[in-house]
């Protein structure tokens, strides 16, 4: 199996030993507390689950600036996005040991314990520098920029010990998996070449066929459908609905032992190319050999070019930085002429009217009115689940 990023073995920060975890949980009740924001809590979950291997905790300012500028830490570890604990708190001292509390669970239980190595103030100019490098814009309407610039300007850095996985295990017990659990399941299935498919949306026919194309083109043993379970922007489909729709599609339309449906606990960044590279890093940590990167991967609005998330791997990722490879996908749609789903680049003689193309707005209108999209666009079983959701909306 492919090695984790940056180390020979995976080093998740979750405290797996029950006795040690119980002792740390008791200790945390005596420690000063910090209520995290959702972004810092999501970073803790990803660190605990091994997705952000080999990071030992939150980055300091020098590493954050270096990662934003050069895609590497000061010590030279390749990394595409700063993993930070930014806060508005001003009463925490360097050298202290603190309990990090979960903002997303009622009662704010302790999520992790942190040894605070440094407390640094990030200037307005530094905040803008990081945001512009990561998101390629400072437009306050960009949801990632808006979130990042609202987190605060006190940066806490240092190692953490993670005690639980927030709400993800409780709300998605059949879907949430850590990176090490996914590696174990890949090994148990006997898979060697595994293709990851990232999604924050339900999967329509084009997505389904894209997974099939990648698997066949690469001679892969299986597909990891890996959905984001954390916070999204308004209007996106909730994780539980998406999970049900994807599982139904896999159950009906894929052969047994060819697909793993899993999810990870992170908030969407909408960082386009940089987020695509982050997706590649943590899919390597899951044990995947390839990641499907399509048009506008992890994008939002018109901030990124259609294929920027692919060209970033050529232009900004140094050779040898990752063992995982990307599978470059074009826009995929149902061809009326060929009576099958194709990548549009493979049908140069087609006109737009030769494809079944529906806008997201049109699909939402149809589903909300109880009208199933054409079967060439969406499987009827998937459309039924989505119609039920949209018809419940006010």
N, C-alpha and C positions, 0 to 999 in steps of 0.2 A: 504494500500500500504506500501511496505517496507520503512523504515525511511532512510533519507540521511545519509551519513557517517559522524560521529562526531558531529551531532547536531540533534535536534528534527525537525527542519525545514530547508529548503534549503536557503542559503544566497548568491545568486549570486552578483557579484561585478559590474554588469552593472547598470548604472544610468538610471532607467526606466522612471522617471518623466521628461517630455519634457522640462519644464521650467528650471529645475535644470540642465539638460544636456546642454541646450543652454547657461546657465550662465557659466558652467564649460568650455565649448568650447571657449567662449569668454575670460575667464580667461587664458586658456592655451596659447593663442596667446601672452600673456604678460610674460609668464614664460620662463625660460631657457629650451632648448629642448635637448633631447637625441634621436638619431636615433637608434632604437632597431635593433638587429639582428633578423632573422626569428624565432629562437628558443624562444627568450624572448617574441616576439610578439605573438607566438602561445600560450605561457603560459598565457599571458594577456587575450587572447580570451577565453581560457578554464576557467580562473578565472571569467571572466565576465559572462560566460554562466552558471555558477553554477556547472560545471563538477568537479572542484577542491574544492568543499565545504569540510570542513569549513575554508580553508585557507583565510586569509585576504589580502594576497599579496605575494610578493616574499620573500623567505626564506633567513635568514642570514647564516653566515658561520657555526656557531655552529649547527644550525638545519640541514644544508645541510650535514655536516659530520656525524651527528647522524643518519639521514635518510639513508645515504649511508651504514653506518656500521650496524645499528640495526633496520632499517625500522620503526623508530619512531622519532618524534621531541624531543627536550630536555624536553619539557613538557609532553611527553608520547603519543602524537597523532600518531596513526598508519599511516604511509605513506611510499610508496615504492621507490619513485624517487625524488631527490631534484627538487624543482620548483624555478628556479633562474633567475636572470637578471645579467648575466655575460656580461661585456663590455670591450672594449679597451679604453674607455674614462677615463681621469685622472683629469678632471676639475670640478667634481661634489662633493659638500660638504655634509656631514651629516647634517640633519636639514633643508635641502632645499626642495622646492616643485618644481617639474619639469614636463614638458610635454613629454610624451613618443610618439615618432612618428613612423609611420608604414613603414617598409622597403619594404613591398610587394604591396603597392598601389601607383600609380603615384602621385607625388606631396607630398608624405609623410605626409598625414593628421595626426592629433593627434588621437592616439588610446586610451590613458588613461592618467590620472594625477597620479603622485606618490609622496607621502611624504617619503622622503629618511631618514630612521631612522639610517642607518649605511652604511659606505663605507669601505669595507675591501679588502685587497689584498690577493688573494689566491695563495699560493706557488705552485711551480711545483710539489712538493711531494703531496700536498693536491689535486691538479687537478688529478694526477695519482691515488691517493687513491679512489676518488669518481668514476672516470671512471672505474677502475678495479672492484669495488664493484657492480656498476650498470650494466656494460656490460660484466663482467667476462673475460675481456681481455683488453690488451693495444695495440693490433695489430693496427697500423695506417691504415691498409686496411679495418678495420671494419668501415662502414659508420657512425655509431653512435659515435664511439670513435673519428674519424676524425673531425666530426662536433663539438663535445663537446670541444675538445682541441683547436679548432680554435676560440672560442667565445671571449676570453680575460680573464684576471685575476683580473679585478676589479669587485667586487661583490656588487651590490646595493640591499639593502633590505628595506622592508617597505610596508605599505598598498597602494592599488591602487583603483582608481575609473575608470571604463571602460566606454568609450563613444561610441564605435561602435564595430562591429565584423569583422573588416578588409574587405577583399574581399569576404568572404564566403557568406554573405547574398545577395550581388549583383550578384555573379556568379552562386550561387546554391540556388535560392530563393525557389524552391520546395523541397529542400533536407536538407539544413542546418537547424538544430534545436538546441535550447539551452536545457540544462537539465530540466529546469522548463517547457518548452513547451512540452517536451516529457512526463513528469509526468502528465501534464494537459490532453494530448491526451490519455494516458493510462487510466486515470480516466474517460474521456468522453466515451471511448469504453467499459467501464465496466470490464476491465481486472484486474485480481488480480495476477495471476502467469504469469510472462513474461520472456522469454528467449532471451538474447542478442546474436547476432552473429556478431563478429568483422570481417571486411574485408578491405583489401587494394587492392584486386584484383577482377576481374569479378568472378561470381559464376558459376561453372560448375555443372553437374549433382550430383556429390558427395557432394558438398556443399549444394545444394538444398535438397537432401535427408537427410543429416545430420541435417538440421533444422527441417525437418519433424520428424525424429527419436527423437530428443530432446523434441519436443513439445508433441509427443505421450507418450514417456517414463515418462515425468514429469507431464503429465496432464495439460499442460500450456494452457492459454487462447490465447496467441499470441506470435509472434516472432518479435523482434526489429532487423532488419538488419541495422547495424550502421556502415557506411563506413567512413574511414578517407578521408578528403578532402584537407589536406595540402600537404606539400612537401614530395616527395618520392625520392628514389635513381634512377639514370638513368636506363631506361629499363622497369620500372613499367608502367602499363596502366594509362593514365591520368584520373582524377576523372570524367570528363564529359562523357567519353566513358564508364567507369565502371558503372556510375549512369544509363545511358541509357540501358545497358545490364541487369543490375539487375532489373530495373523496368519492362522491357519486360518479364523477367522470372517470376516475381511475378504476373504480369497481366495475363499471360497465364496459369500458372501452380499452383497457390495457390488459395484456396477459398477466397471469400471476407471477410474482417474484421478478417483476421488471421495474417497479416503481416503489419508492419510499415516500410517503407523505409526512412531512415534518414541519416544524416551525421554530422560530427563534425569537427571543425576547429583546427587541430593540425598537427604538423610535425611528421612523423614517427621517432621513436628513434632506432628501430631495437635492442632493449635491451632484447629480449627473455623473460626469466622468470620474471624479474623485470617489464617489460612492461605489461606482462600478469596480474600481480597483480594491476598495475595502471589501466588497463582496467576494472578490477573487481571493483575497488573503484569508478570509475566514472560511471559505469553502475548501481551501487547501487544508486548513486545520480540521475540517470535518472528514477529510480523507478523499475528497473528490479530485479527479484528475483534470476535469474540464468544467468551465462555466459558460453557459449560453449568454452571450451579450448581444442584445438586439438593438433596434432603433430606440433612441432616447431612453436608454436604460437608466432608471432611477432619476429621470428628469421630471420637470414640471413646467408648465407654460411654454414659452418660446425662448427660454434662457440658454438652451444648448442646441447645437447642430444635431441633425439626425443620427450621425455616426460618431460624434465626439467621444462617446463612451467606449468605442472600439479603438479609435486612433490614439487615445491617451496611452494605450498599452504600447504603441509604437513610439510615441513622442516623449513620454515622461517616465515610463517604467524601464529602468536599466536592465539590460540582458542579464539573465541569471537571478534576478530578484525574486522570482516566483517559480516554483516547479509546475504549478497548475497552468494549463493553457486555456485560451478562450476559443469558443466556437462562435464565429461571426455570423450573425443572422441579419437578413434584410426584413423589411416589412412582409408579412406573410398573410395571404388571403386566399379565398376560394375562387378558383378560375372556372367560369361558366364554360369556356371553350374546352378545357381539359377535364372538367368534371372532377377536380380534386384540389386540395390546398397546395399552393406552391409559394416559394419566395418570389416576390415580384421581379427581382433582378434576373431570375431564370426564365422570365416570360417577356422578353423585350418586344415581341410583336403584339402584345396585348394593349388595348386601350383601357382607360379607367372603367368604362362601362362593362368590360369583360370580367370584372371582379365583383364579388359580393362585398361591398364596403359600406359600413355603417358607422356613423359618428357615435361617440360615447353618449352625447346628449340624446340622439335619436333612440339608441338602445334603452336608455333610462326611461324615456317617454313611453316606448312600447311596453316595457316590463311593468311600469306603473299603471298602464291601462289594461293590464292582463293579456297583452298580445305577445306571443312568443316570437322572437326574432327568427328569421329563416333557419332551417336546420343546417344549411351550409355555413351559417355564422355561429350558431350556438346549439349544442346538443339539447334535445328537448328536456331531458332529465335535469340538466343544469339550469335551463331557462325556468323550469317550474319552481326550483328553489329560490331563484332570484325574483321571480314574479311575486311569490309569497312575501318576500322581504319588502319590495318596493310598494306593494299594496297596503302594507302596514304603516307606511310613512304618512305623516300628516300632509 
